[in-house]
């Protein structure tokens, strides 16, 4: 158990915790069932990939807007103890994403790759967003998007195509610097909130046994190179894909089709995003 606090004097906080939790014996320890319970399973999680189609009629939720189908494609990333952990966070910032319509001021990542190469290039894509989830033993990196149900196949291939081209194309110094600035900004602004600060303290202690100051992570972010990003992407794309669809998902590609698409050699940018079988007039 970890008890964390922020904005309090350390010694007085320790005394308050000792008073509240001493003697440190949980009430469940007196229960026979708890005493005889097996120890927690410490087996390292094994990523296997997967496939799920959840058919739903979403037409009533979008009125008077068009009905959308949703798809997510994920790959094994890295855990919080992996040397590429910070790289995976930077990759999420680099890809970014959002919706086809975005209200508000600057600083929302309009120059990220999913905005520039997907949302701004394909009018039929309603949303595209990169997501990164890191645990102690492994992680999951995914891109989730939405489109008209009739376009769900080419949506999936377009999202994967952007991952592939990020892995193979040269990352400019400007976009790498921009992604680093955005990631550092998000980190430092979050640390200004007390609730986030003490949760960060607790999570770091639970996962790594220590707590690193924000300056430590800023240095780690600055040290990531374009080569690091592409090495992580190549590693991710070698793992079995996870493909999930929600809504009217009749056109969701199978896991086998997605795997074959990933293994294809990259030719041109357009043909990579939309395989010949699914090419249509855009």
C-alpha positions in Angstrom: 0.0 0.0 0.0 1.2 3.5 -0.8 -0.2 6.6 0.9 0.6 9.8 -1.0 0.0 13.5 -0.4 0.8 16.8 -2.0 1.1 20.3 -0.5 1.6 19.0 3.0 4.6 19.0 5.4 6.3 15.6 5.2 6.9 14.9 8.9 3.3 15.8 9.9 2.0 13.7 7.0 4.0 10.7 8.1 2.7 11.0 11.7 -0.9 11.2 10.5 -0.4 8.1 8.4 1.2 6.2 11.3 -1.6 7.1 13.6 -4.3 6.0 11.1 -2.7 2.8 10.0 -0.8 1.5 13.1 -0.8 -1.3 14.0 -0.6 -2.1 10.2 -2.9 -5.1 10.1 -5.8 -5.1 7.7 -9.1 -6.2 9.1 -9.4 -8.9 6.4 -6.3 -10.6 7.8 -8.5 -11.8 10.7 -10.8 -13.6 8.2 -10.1 -17.3 7.6 -10.9 -17.0 3.9 -8.4 -14.2 3.6 -5.6 -16.0 5.5 -6.0 -19.0 3.2 -6.3 -17.1 0.0 -3.6 -17.8 -2.7 -1.0 -15.0 -3.2 -1.6 -12.5 -6.0 -0.8 -13.7 -9.5 2.4 -12.1 -10.5 2.6 -13.7 -14.0 3.7 -11.3 -16.7 0.8 -10.5 -19.0 1.2 -11.9 -22.5 -0.2 -9.9 -25.4 -1.9 -12.1 -28.1 -3.8 -9.7 -30.3 -7.5 -10.2 -30.9 -10.6 -9.5 -33.0 -14.0 -8.3 -31.9 -17.1 -7.0 -33.9 -19.8 -5.4 -31.8 -22.8 -4.9 -34.0 -25.0 -2.0 -32.8 -27.6 0.3 -34.4 -26.2 3.8 -33.5 -28.6 5.7 -35.8 -30.7 7.1 -32.9 -27.6 8.4 -31.1 -26.4 10.5 -34.0 -29.6 12.2 -35.1 -29.6 14.6 -36.8 -26.0 13.9 -37.6 -24.8 11.0 -39.9 -24.4 7.6 -38.3 -20.8 6.6 -37.7 -19.1 3.2 -37.2 -16.1 3.0 -34.9 -12.9 1.0 -35.3 -9.7 0.6 -33.3 -6.5 -1.1 -34.3 -3.9 -1.8 -31.7 -0.5 -3.4 -31.3 1.7 -4.4 -28.3 3.7 -1.4 -27.1 5.9 -1.3 -24.0 5.4 -1.2 -20.2 6.4 1.6 -17.9 9.7 -0.1 -17.1 10.7 -0.6 -20.8 13.5 1.6 -22.2 11.1 2.7 -25.0 8.4 3.8 -22.5 9.0 7.6 -23.1 9.3 6.9 -26.8 5.8 5.4 -26.8 4.5 8.5 -25.1 6.2 10.7 -27.7 4.8 8.6 -30.5 1.3 9.3 -29.2 2.1 13.0 -29.2 3.5 12.8 -32.7 0.5 11.0 -34.2 -2.0 13.0 -32.1 -5.4 13.2 -33.8 -8.9 14.4 -33.0 -12.1 15.1 -34.8 -12.9 16.4 -38.2 -14.4 19.5 -36.5 -12.5 21.0 -33.6 -13.5 24.1 -31.8 -11.2 26.3 -29.6 -7.9 28.0 -29.8 -4.3 26.9 -30.7 -2.3 24.1 -29.1 -4.6 21.2 -29.9 -2.2 19.3 -32.1 -3.4 20.4 -35.5 0.0 19.7 -37.0 0.1 16.1 -35.8 0.3 13.3 -38.3 -3.2 12.1 -38.0 -4.6 15.6 -38.5 -2.3 16.5 -41.4 -2.2 13.1 -43.2 -5.6 11.6 -42.3 -8.3 14.0 -41.2 -7.2 16.8 -43.6 -6.7 14.5 -46.5 -9.8 12.3 -46.3 -13.1 14.1 -45.9 -14.9 10.8 -45.0 -12.9 10.3 -41.8 -14.8 11.7 -38.9 -12.2 11.1 -36.2 -8.8 9.6 -35.7 -7.0 9.5 -32.3 -3.8 7.8 -31.2 -3.9 6.1 -27.7 -1.1 4.7 -25.6 -1.6 2.5 -22.5 1.4 1.4 -20.5 1.3 -1.1 -17.6 4.1 -2.5 -15.5 4.7 -5.5 -17.8 3.5 -4.5 -21.3 1.5 -1.9 -23.1 -1.0 -1.3 -25.9 -0.8 1.4 -28.6 -3.8 1.9 -30.8 -5.4 4.3 -33.2 -9.2 4.7 -32.9 -11.3 6.3 -35.7 -14.8 6.7 -37.0 -16.4 7.0 -40.4 -19.5 6.2 -42.3 -20.1 2.4 -41.9 -19.6 2.0 -45.7 -16.1 3.4 -45.3 -15.0 1.3 -42.3 -12.7 -1.0 -44.3 -10.6 1.9 -45.8 -10.7 3.7 -42.5 -8.8 0.8 -40.9 -6.3 0.6 -43.7 -5.8 4.3 -43.7 -5.0 4.3 -39.9 -2.6 1.4 -40.3 -1.0 3.0 -43.3 -0.2 6.1 -41.3 1.6 4.0 -38.7 3.5 2.2 -41.5 4.6 5.4 -43.2 5.7 6.9 -39.9 7.9 3.9 -39.4 9.4 4.1 -42.8 9.5 7.8 -43.7 12.0 10.4 -42.4 10.7 12.3 -39.4 11.5 16.0 -39.7 13.3 17.8 -36.9 10.4 20.3 -36.8 7.7 17.7 -36.2 9.8 15.8 -33.7 10.5 19.0 -31.8 6.8 20.0 -31.9 5.8 16.6 -30.5 8.3 16.9 -27.7 7.2 20.4 -26.8 3.5 19.2 -26.7 4.3 16.2 -24.5 6.4 18.3 -22.1 3.7 21.0 -22.0 1.1 18.4 -21.1 3.3 16.8 -18.5 4.2 20.0 -16.7 0.7 21.5 -16.8 -0.8 18.3 -15.3 1.7 18.5 -12.5 0.3 21.9 -11.5 -2.9 20.1 -10.3 -2.7 18.7 -6.8 -4.9 15.7 -7.5 -2.8 14.7 -10.5 0.4 15.4 -8.5 -0.2 13.0 -5.6 -1.6 10.4 -7.9 1.6 10.6 -10.0 3.6 10.2 -6.8 1.6 7.1 -5.8 1.7 5.5 -9.2 5.4 6.0 -9.7 6.2 4.5 -6.3 3.9 1.5 -6.9 5.4 0.7 -10.4 9.0 1.6 -9.9 9.7 1.9 -6.2 10.7 5.6 -6.5 9.4 8.9 -7.7 11.1 10.9 -10.4 10.7 14.7 -10.6 9.2 16.3 -13.8 12.7 17.5 -14.8 13.8 13.8 -15.1 11.0 13.1 -17.6 11.7 16.3 -19.5 15.3 15.1 -20.0 14.1 11.7 -21.1 11.7 13.3 -23.6 14.5 15.5 -25.1 16.7 12.5 -25.5 14.3 10.6 -27.8 15.5 10.5 -31.4 13.7 9.9 -34.6 15.4 6.5 -34.8 14.0 5.6 -31.5 10.5 6.3 -32.7 10.9 4.2 -35.8 12.5 1.3 -34.0 9.5 1.2 -31.6 7.1 1.3 -34.5 8.8 -1.6 -36.3 8.7 -3.6 -33.0 5.0 -2.8 -32.6 4.0 -3.7 -36.1 5.6 -7.1 -35.7 3.1 -8.0 -33.0 -0.3 -9.5 -33.8 -2.9 -6.8 -34.4 -5.9 -6.2 -32.3 -8.9 -5.1 -34.4 -12.2 -3.9 -32.8 -15.3 -2.6 -34.5 -18.4 -1.0 -32.9 -21.6 0.0 -34.7 -22.6 -1.2 -38.2 -19.3 -3.2 -38.7 -20.1 -5.3 -41.7 -17.1 -3.8 -43.6 -14.6 -4.3 -40.8 -11.6 -6.2 -42.2 -10.7 -9.5 -40.6 -7.6 -9.8 -38.5 -6.0 -12.0 -41.2 -6.6 -9.3 -43.8 -5.1 -6.7 -41.5 -2.0 -8.9 -40.9 -1.6 -9.4 -44.6 -1.8 -5.7 -45.2 0.8 -4.9 -42.6 3.2 -7.5 -44.2 2.9 -6.0 -47.7 5.8 -4.0 -49.0 5.2 -0.2 -49.0 4.8 1.2 -52.5 3.2 4.6 -52.8 1.5 6.4 -50.0 -2.0 6.3 -51.4 -1.9 2.6 -52.5 -0.5 1.7 -49.1 -3.4 3.3 -47.2 -6.1 1.9 -49.5 -5.5 -1.6 -50.8 -6.5 -2.3 -54.4 -9.4 -4.4 -53.3 -11.0 -1.5 -51.4 -9.9 1.4 -53.7 -12.8 3.6 -54.5 -13.2 7.1 -55.8 -12.7 9.5 -52.9 
